[in-house]
Amino acid sequence: MKTIKSCLDKDAQLDVLRRGFELIPDRRRGGGTIFLADVLMSGYAVFDLKDPSLLAFDDRRWLEAANLERVYRSSQVAGDTQIRAA
């Protein structure tokens, strides 16, 4: 018997997470410049990639933006300022 976890590969898990984040209403004043789901996916990426700090993630973001956007299904990867503000 397969478990739920074994049925979902990493891509499927990220899709489920992304869809869940898209259901959360954006209550930031002015709505922010980056979609809330993108900010939340960026926050998840910090923990998923096990970066030691937001600064380390921000450095990675500048070097690997296109790859992070593709892997974490974001139109924009949020930096530390946007993550903190959300």
Phi, psi and omega in degrees: 000130180278143174271164179300319182298320181288340179279340183252116173281178184301318180299317180294321178298317180293325177296316178297315179298315180300314179298322177295316179297326180292341179278345182282125180292142180272107182255014177290144177295127181079357177077349181076166181266345179242137178306140181303319179299324177293320178296316181293322176294324177295319176299319176297319181300323179304314182283322181295322180276352178060037174294141184288344181200167175295327179296318178296319177296319180298320176297317179296322182301319180291326182277328188234033187304311183297319180292317179297319179298319181291311184295316185262012173053048181243144175282337176210136176271125183284143175272182183299325180296315180292322179295316179295323183288333181282000000 
